[in-house]
Amino acid sequence: MADSAHSHTAGAHAPGGSRRDFLVIAGNALLGVGAACTVWPLITSMNPARDVLAAGAPVDVDLSSLQPGQQVLVLWRSRPIFIVHRTPAELTKLQSPSDTGQLRDPNSEALQQPPYATNWHRSIKPEYLVLVGICTHLGCIPEFTPQPGGSLGPAWPGGYFCPCHGSRYDLSGRVFSGVPAPYNLPVPPHHFLNDTTVRIGENPPNSTFDFDSIEQI
């Protein structure tokens, strides 16, 4: 009771202060609402609607700002899609026996990619890798670990490491021998609309590849 009475008395002696406090709070609240209204359309415009993703509609991705050595993650059919801009050094390493000698399926003989990505770089353009980012063991999401060596050992060429059960893939998504994952990471249907825009979920005009025909996702 004493504290309540004291607060009431203090307020009674400083009506200007209370009014100023109210105006500051109200102004800040309006600014916050205004900022949210400004930013929200920008955020939502960058992401396809959930029903579009679930239906598997194609997703266009602008790669013009993706620098060599970087990865971007997008969603298609509610699945994570990894897109990597590989460096010339990384592409050279993918063809090295020190890399291919560690792999279970170095020539991509298992049907885990479209015919137009059945090559040593498992892509349409060598510099751009497009993968479904789901481990073929138990469906975890592997970590992008592009730097050679480090905590994964001197033989690590760079690629993807799944921390759940230790599966490893190189920077073409090819699985290492002796790990739990049985298959390379899948390559989804895709093609380039121009030099820096890739469409995920749609084959090139001359292909009828069915993503549901792959061995494992």
Secondary structure, 3 states (H helix, E strand, C coil): CHHHHHHHHHHHHCHHHHHHHHHHHHHHHHHHHHHHHHHHHHHHHCCCCHHHHHHCCCEEEECCCCCCCCEEEEEECCEEEEEEECCHHHHHHHCCHHHHCCECCCCCCCCCCCHHHCCCCCCCCCCEEEEECCCCCCCCCCEEECCCCHHHCCCCCCEEECCCCCCEEECCCCEECCCCCCCCCCCCCEEEEECCEEEECCCCCCCCCCHHHCCCC
